[in-house]
Amino acid sequence: MDRFDYDVIIAGGGMSGLLTASAVGFYSKQRARVLVVDRNSADEPGKKTNAGWICGDAASKKSIGFIEKSIGIKYGSPELEHPVKGIYVYSPDHKTKVLFEGEGFILNRKLMPKRQVNDAKGFGVEFKFGATAEKLIAEDGYVRGVTGRDSEGQQFKATAKVVIDASGSSSVLRKFNPIDSYIEREIDIEDMEATGRYLMEFDKGVEDETYFTPEYCLIHLDQVIAPAGYAWVFPKGQNKVNIGLGVSKPGLDRRNKRLGLSDNLSTLIDKYVKDNPCIRNGRLSTNPDDKGNEKGNWQVPVRRQNDCMVANGFAVVGDAAWLPRPLDAGGMGPAMYASMILGKVVAQAIEANDVSQEGLWQYNVEYMNTHGYQMASFEVLRRYLQTITNEQIDFGMKHFLTQEDIDAITERRHPKFNAISKLNPILLMRVASQMELAKGLRYTADKSEALVAHNLDYPATPKGFPEWRKKLLVEIDDTKRRFNMSGAAS
């Protein structure tokens, strides 16, 4: 395979693309020739949209530590902007909270890619900035490179043993993949959420840790504020915050119809900021490091990852692989894990001179076993939460969550809601009006347990994939029928 221009071409210079590039360089001991094609200019790497590096900015200490453990890169200031002790999820009435994640950091997403570009260059990675990869080249059933346009608008062609698609959830490379493969090409609209956020400075209003605290990230579940989604207040200091929300379009349409309103994402965010009693005189950040990144919107996939993420000479990662967690749309943690794993597998496949689907298959297996096995179960819980009202969420979080469930959620496991089967007679009378809620929670717990077991039995080779996926879709389709979105609450 010496005739190729590169060993690896990575389309997309965001978080997952840059980390994968460094991982390939590290695991190949800088012997692999790696090219990153980034549509952004060299002075604005990793920019997600014209509005900036739009993101919730939160990443767990564990995820960041996985990068250091894998390839030795250790982050610090200024890319790690603010430490937090964890993430609390609040019920709509703000009376019940659950610790969803442990220690972590709020990143500066504008500065982080600059550091990651330098890290990648240190591993011998080359860059083509201001360029777009528009089409995959195929030959003999393998992806063999890309064509696109460079910074001057001129067409270019580059060949490689492996092409990695890290170009985002709406990737045209994945959608128009020219070879037969198990990689899904398109995502259902129900599995996408529109999200937006502001980076704001503010004067302190009232003291209320359910609305803002510099020590914890806060997620608010509220079917009126963020229908079929979530809202967040992530601290970036004592008087600075990343604040925003995400909604599904079908959920927003149902909510507007029920309430006789015509809200959109922007009006919902503005109301969410205005109604926060801790934020007074809120204004967009004036920090030079935030310039061009103060506000914006983006689309996030909120389902399990692509059931297969490799093909002959091809792999997907990051949002292009639909990695963000279904419950909170957190994409950086999954991207950090997947990028390290993919970089290692690709380096090994090139060394073994086998970049076939089978030669790259270990990426599927290892990601599923270390991180991805939970995602289908969280997809089920998300679907269920979208069908219930604020009052039901309040009741369920107050009465049905045990400390065991809270510990499970903190450890990114699905709660079992065992309290439902252990209710005392007095509480049973109070719960009588919420039996459908109890049944729904028990169903999600049982279904999630089955999905986790199924995912941990992911096939070791491509041969077993069709039957495995057939069984998976039976389980997923059952939940879609059970949680008929046409009747969802808002």
QUIGIMO-V689193 format. One record per residue. N is the residue number from 1. RES is the residue in three letters. SS is DSSP state (H for helix, E for strand, L for the rest). D_FIRST is the distance of its C-alpha to the first C-alpha in whole Angstrom. Layout:
<<N/RES/SS/D_FIRST> <N/RES/SS/D_FIRST>>
//
This chain:
<<1/MET/L/0> <2/ASP/L/4> <3/ARG/L/5> <4/PHE/L/6> <5/ASP/L/10> <6/TYR/E/10> <7/ASP/E/9> <8/VAL/E/12> <9/ILE/E/15> <10/ILE/E/18> <11/ALA/E/20> <12/GLY/L/24> <13/GLY/L/25> <14/GLY/L/28> <15/MET/H/29> <16/SER/H/26> <17/GLY/H/23> <18/LEU/H/24> <19/LEU/H/25> <20/THR/H/21> <21/ALA/H/20> <22/SER/H/22> <23/ALA/H/21> <24/VAL/H/18> <25/GLY/H/18> <26/PHE/H/21> <27/TYR/H/19> <28/SER/L/16> <29/LYS/L/19> <30/GLN/L/18> <31/ARG/L/14> <32/ALA/L/12> <33/ARG/L/13> <34/VAL/E/15> <35/LEU/E/17> <36/VAL/E/20> <37/VAL/E/21> <38/ASP/E/25> <39/ARG/L/28> <40/ASN/L/30> <41/SER/L/31> <42/ALA/H/30> <43/ASP/H/34> <44/GLU/H/34> <45/PRO/L/31> <46/GLY/L/31> <47/LYS/L/33> <48/LYS/L/34> <49/THR/E/36> <50/ASN/L/38> <51/ALA/L/41> <52/GLY/E/39> <53/TRP/L/37> <54/ILE/L/39> <55/CYS/L/39> <56/GLY/L/41> <57/ASP/L/40> <58/ALA/E/41> <59/ALA/E/38> <60/SER/E/40> <61/LYS/H/40> <62/LYS/H/38> <63/SER/H/35> <64/ILE/H/35> <65/GLY/H/35> <66/PHE/H/32> <67/ILE/H/30> <68/GLU/H/32> <69/LYS/H/32> <70/SER/H/28> <71/ILE/H/27> <72/GLY/L/30> <73/ILE/L/31> <74/LYS/L/34> <75/TYR/L/36> <76/GLY/L/40> <77/SER/L/42> <78/PRO/L/41> <79/GLU/L/39> <80/LEU/E/41> <81/GLU/E/44> <82/HIS/E/46> <83/PRO/E/46> <84/VAL/E/48> <85/LYS/L/49> <86/GLY/E/48> <87/ILE/E/48> <88/TYR/E/51> <89/VAL/E/51> <90/TYR/E/54> <91/SER/L/56> <92/PRO/L/58> <93/ASP/L/61> <94/HIS/L/60> <95/LYS/L/62> <96/THR/L/59> <97/LYS/E/56> <98/VAL/E/53> <99/LEU/E/50> <100/PHE/E/47> <101/GLU/E/45> <102/GLY/L/46> <103/GLU/L/45> <104/GLY/E/43> <105/PHE/E/42> <106/ILE/E/43> <107/LEU/E/40> <108/ASN/L/40> <109/ARG/H/37> <110/LYS/H/37> <111/LEU/H/37> <112/MET/H/35> <113/PRO/H/32> <114/LYS/H/32> <115/ARG/H/32> <116/GLN/H/29> <117/VAL/H/27> <118/ASN/H/29> <119/ASP/H/27> <120/ALA/H/24> <121/LYS/H/24> <122/GLY/H/25> <123/PHE/L/22> <124/GLY/L/20> <125/VAL/L/19> <126/GLU/E/19> <127/PHE/E/22> <128/LYS/E/22> <129/PHE/E/26> <130/GLY/L/28> <131/ALA/L/25> <132/THR/E/25> <133/ALA/E/22> <134/GLU/E/23> <135/LYS/E/21> <136/LEU/E/18> <137/ILE/E/15> <138/ALA/E/15> <139/GLU/E/13> <140/ASP/L/13> <141/GLY/L/15> <142/TYR/E/13> <143/VAL/E/13> <144/ARG/E/10> <145/GLY/E/13> <146/VAL/E/16> <147/THR/E/19> <148/GLY/E/22> <149/ARG/E/25> <150/ASP/L/25> <151/SER/L/28> <152/GLU/L/30> <153/GLY/L/29> <154/GLN/L/27> <155/GLN/E/24> <156/PHE/E/21> <157/LYS/E/17> <158/ALA/E/14> <159/THR/E/11> <160/ALA/E/9> <161/LYS/E/7> <162/VAL/E/11> <163/VAL/E/14> <164/ILE/E/17> <165/ASP/E/21> <166/ALA/L/23> <167/SER/L/25> <168/GLY/L/29> <169/SER/L/31> <170/SER/L/31> <171/SER/L/27> <172/VAL/H/26> <173/LEU/H/23> <174/ARG/H/24> <175/LYS/H/27> <176/PHE/L/25> <177/ASN/L/22> <178/PRO/L/21> <179/ILE/L/19> <180/ASP/L/21> <181/SER/L/22> <182/TYR/L/24> <183/ILE/L/24> <184/GLU/L/28> <185/ARG/L/28> <186/GLU/L/31> <187/ILE/L/34> <188/ASP/L/38> <189/ILE/H/40> <190/GLU/H/42> <191/ASP/H/39> <192/MET/E/39> <193/GLU/E/41> <194/ALA/E/42> <195/THR/E/43> <196/GLY/E/45> <197/ARG/E/46> <198/TYR/E/48> <199/LEU/E/48> <200/MET/E/51> <201/GLU/E/54> <202/PHE/E/57> <203/ASP/E/61> <204/LYS/E/62> <205/GLY/L/64> <206/VAL/L/65> <207/GLU/L/64> <208/ASP/L/62> <209/GLU/L/59> <210/THR/L/58> <211/TYR/L/57> <212/PHE/L/56> <213/THR/L/55> <214/PRO/L/53> <215/GLU/L/52> <216/TYR/E/51> <217/CYS/E/49> <218/LEU/E/51> <219/ILE/E/50> <220/HIS/E/52> <221/LEU/L/52> <222/ASP/L/55> <223/GLN/L/54> <224/VAL/L/57> <225/ILE/L/55> <226/ALA/L/51> <227/PRO/L/51> <228/ALA/L/49> <229/GLY/L/47> <230/TYR/E/48> <231/ALA/E/49> <232/TRP/E/49> <233/VAL/E/50> <234/PHE/E/48> <235/PRO/E/50> <236/LYS/L/48> <237/GLY/L/51> <238/GLN/L/55> <239/ASN/L/56> <240/LYS/E/52> <241/VAL/E/50> <242/ASN/E/47> <243/ILE/E/49> <244/GLY/E/48> <245/LEU/E/47> <246/GLY/E/45> <247/VAL/E/47> <248/SER/L/45> <249/LYS/H/46> <250/PRO/H/48> <251/GLY/H/50> <252/LEU/H/51> <253/ASP/H/52> <254/ARG/H/54> <255/ARG/H/56> <256/ASN/H/57> <257/LYS/H/58> <258/ARG/H/60> <259/LEU/H/62> <260/GLY/L/62> <261/LEU/L/60> <262/SER/L/57> <263/ASP/L/55> <264/ASN/L/52> <265/LEU/H/49> <266/SER/H/51> <267/THR/H/54> <268/LEU/H/54> <269/ILE/H/52> <270/ASP/H/55> <271/LYS/H/57> <272/TYR/H/56> <273/VAL/H/56> <274/LYS/H/59> <275/ASP/L/60> <276/ASN/L/59> <277/PRO/L/62> <278/CYS/L/61> <279/ILE/E/59> <280/ARG/E/62> <281/ASN/E/61> <282/GLY/E/57> <283/ARG/E/55> <284/LEU/E/52> <285/SER/L/50> <286/THR/L/51> <287/ASN/L/49> <288/PRO/H/47> <289/ASP/H/44> <290/ASP/H/44> <291/LYS/L/45> <292/GLY/L/43> <293/ASN/L/42> <294/GLU/L/46> <295/LYS/E/46> <296/GLY/E/44> <297/ASN/E/42> <298/TRP/E/39> <299/GLN/E/38> <300/VAL/E/37> <301/PRO/E/36> <302/VAL/L/38> <303/ARG/L/37> <304/ARG/L/34> <305/GLN/L/31> <306/ASN/L/29> <307/ASP/L/29> <308/CYS/L/25> <309/MET/L/23> <310/VAL/E/19> <311/ALA/E/17> <312/ASN/L/14> <313/GLY/L/12> <314/PHE/E/15> <315/ALA/E/18> <316/VAL/E/22> <317/VAL/L/24> <318/GLY/H/27> <319/ASP/H/30> <320/ALA/H/27> <321/ALA/H/27> <322/TRP/L/31> <323/LEU/L/31> <324/PRO/L/34> <325/ARG/L/37> <326/PRO/L/39> <327/LEU/L/43> <328/ASP/L/42> <329/ALA/L/39> <330/GLY/L/38> <331/GLY/L/34> <332/MET/H/34> <333/GLY/H/34> <334/PRO/H/32> <335/ALA/H/29> <336/MET/H/29> <337/TYR/H/29> <338/ALA/H/26> <339/SER/H/24> <340/MET/H/24> <341/ILE/H/23> <342/LEU/H/20> <343/GLY/H/19> <344/LYS/H/19> <345/VAL/H/18> <346/VAL/H/15> <347/ALA/H/14> <348/GLN/H/15> <349/ALA/H/12> <350/ILE/H/10> <351/GLU/H/11> <352/ALA/L/12> <353/ASN/L/8> <354/ASP/L/10> <355/VAL/L/10> <356/SER/L/13> <357/GLN/H/16> <358/GLU/H/17> <359/GLY/H/15> <360/LEU/H/16> <361/TRP/L/20> <362/GLN/H/21> <363/TYR/H/22> <364/ASN/H/24> <365/VAL/H/26> <366/GLU/H/26> <367/TYR/H/27> <368/MET/H/30> <369/ASN/H/31> <370/THR/H/32> <371/HIS/L/33> <372/GLY/H/32> <373/TYR/H/35> <374/GLN/H/38> <375/MET/H/37> <376/ALA/H/38> <377/SER/H/41> <378/PHE/H/41> <379/GLU/H/41> <380/VAL/H/44> <381/LEU/H/46> <382/ARG/H/45> <383/ARG/H/46> <384/TYR/H/49> <385/LEU/H/50> <386/GLN/L/50> <387/THR/L/53> <388/ILE/L/55> <389/THR/L/58> <390/ASN/H/58> <391/GLU/H/61> <392/GLN/H/59> <393/ILE/H/57> <394/ASP/H/60> <395/PHE/H/61> <396/GLY/H/58> <397/MET/H/57> <398/LYS/H/61> <399/HIS/H/62> <400/PHE/L/58> <401/LEU/L/56> <402/THR/L/57> <403/GLN/H/56> <404/GLU/H/53> <405/ASP/H/52> <406/ILE/H/52> <407/ASP/H/50> <408/ALA/H/47> <409/ILE/H/47> <410/THR/H/46> <411/GLU/L/44> <412/ARG/L/42> <413/ARG/L/43> <414/HIS/L/45> <415/PRO/L/49> <416/LYS/L/51> <417/PHE/L/54> <418/ASN/H/56> <419/ALA/H/59> <420/ILE/H/60> <421/SER/H/61> <422/LYS/H/63> <423/LEU/L/65> <424/ASN/L/69> <425/PRO/H/72> <426/ILE/H/72> <427/LEU/H/69> <428/LEU/H/68> <429/MET/H/71> <430/ARG/H/69> <431/VAL/H/66> <432/ALA/H/68> <433/SER/H/67> <434/GLN/H/63> <435/MET/H/63> <436/GLU/H/60> <437/LEU/H/58> <438/ALA/H/58> <439/LYS/H/57> <440/GLY/H/54> <441/LEU/H/53> <442/ARG/H/54> <443/TYR/H/51> <444/THR/H/49> <445/ALA/H/49> <446/ASP/H/49> <447/LYS/H/46> <448/SER/H/44> <449/GLU/H/44> <450/ALA/H/43> <451/LEU/H/40> <452/VAL/H/39> <453/ALA/H/40> <454/HIS/H/37> <455/ASN/H/35> <456/LEU/L/35> <457/ASP/L/34> <458/TYR/L/31> <459/PRO/L/29> <460/ALA/L/26> <461/THR/L/24> <462/PRO/H/23> <463/LYS/H/26> <464/GLY/H/29> <465/PHE/H/28> <466/PRO/H/30> <467/GLU/H/33> <468/TRP/H/33> <469/ARG/H/33> <470/LYS/H/35> <471/LYS/H/38> <472/LEU/H/37> <473/LEU/H/38> <474/VAL/H/41> <475/GLU/H/42> <476/ILE/H/41> <477/ASP/H/42> <478/ASP/H/46> <479/THR/H/46> <480/LYS/H/45> <481/ARG/H/48> <482/ARG/H/50> <483/PHE/L/50> <484/ASN/L/50> <485/MET/H/50> <486/SER/H/52> <487/GLY/H/55> <488/ALA/L/53> <489/ALA/L/56> <490/SER/L/56>>
//
